[in-house]
Amino acid sequence: MKRIMKAWNCSYPSYDGHDVFYAPNASKARYLAYCRWADGGGFTLHRIRANRNEAADIHLPDEHRLVAELSDSDRHIILHAYGYDSHVDPKKWGYRDHYCTAPSDGRLLRLAWELGLFRGPFGATGYGETPGWVGAFFYLTELGQLVARSIIPAYGGREA
C-alpha cells in the first residue's frame, strides 16, 4: 500500500489562479496557503478555497525493509543525497543523487558496501570553494533512491 500526499488547489477571490498545496485535508491546505500568502497582506483564512487535485497527488512507497537498519544520521544522509527538503516543492525532490564527504567516511562506506544504497567513493579531489578541502562523491543506487522515497515523511512530517 502506498502513502499518498493529497494535493489541493487553493485559490482566493482576488488572486489570479491557484497554487497547489499538499496536506491531509482541505483545512490544513487552506492554512498552508494562508501562511504563504499572508505576507502579501489582505488575505483572510476564511476566504481561501481548497479543492482536491487528485491528478497532482504524490504517491510515496511504504517504508522499505532496509530502513530498520538505518540510524537517524543515515536517514538524513540519504534524504540529503536525494534532494529532499520539507520546504521545497515535492515535485523537485529527487533532483540530486549524491553526497560528498571524506572518501573514508565510515557511514557512507557502510551505506555503500554493506547495504548497497550508494556507489562510491568517486573522485577524491579538490572540491568547492574551500581551499584545500578534499572530498569524494557517493552516488545513490536505484535501491538507494527507492529507500529515500520510502523514508520521506508525508507532508514534511506534519500529518497530524
ZINORGI-V942200 format. One record per backbone hydrogen bond with DSSP energy under -1.0 kcal/mol. NH is the residue of the N-H (numbers start at 0). CO is the residue of the C=O. If there is no record, write none. Layout:
nh;co
NH;CO
NH;CO
//
This chain:
nh;co
2;59
4;57
7;20
8;50
9;18
10;48
14;11
18;9
20;7
22;5
28;24
29;25
30;26
31;27
32;28
33;29
34;30
35;31
36;32
37;33
39;36
40;37
46;43
47;44
48;10
50;8
52;6
55;52
56;53
57;4
59;2
66;63
68;65
69;66
74;70
75;71
76;72
77;73
78;74
79;75
80;76
81;77
83;78
87;84
91;88
92;89
93;81
94;91
98;137
100;135
104;101
108;104
109;105
110;106
111;107
112;108
113;109
114;109
116;110
118;138
121;136
124;122
126;132
132;129
134;124
135;100
136;121
137;98
138;118
139;96
140;116
144;140
145;141
146;142
147;143
148;144
149;145
150;146
155;152
156;153
157;154
//
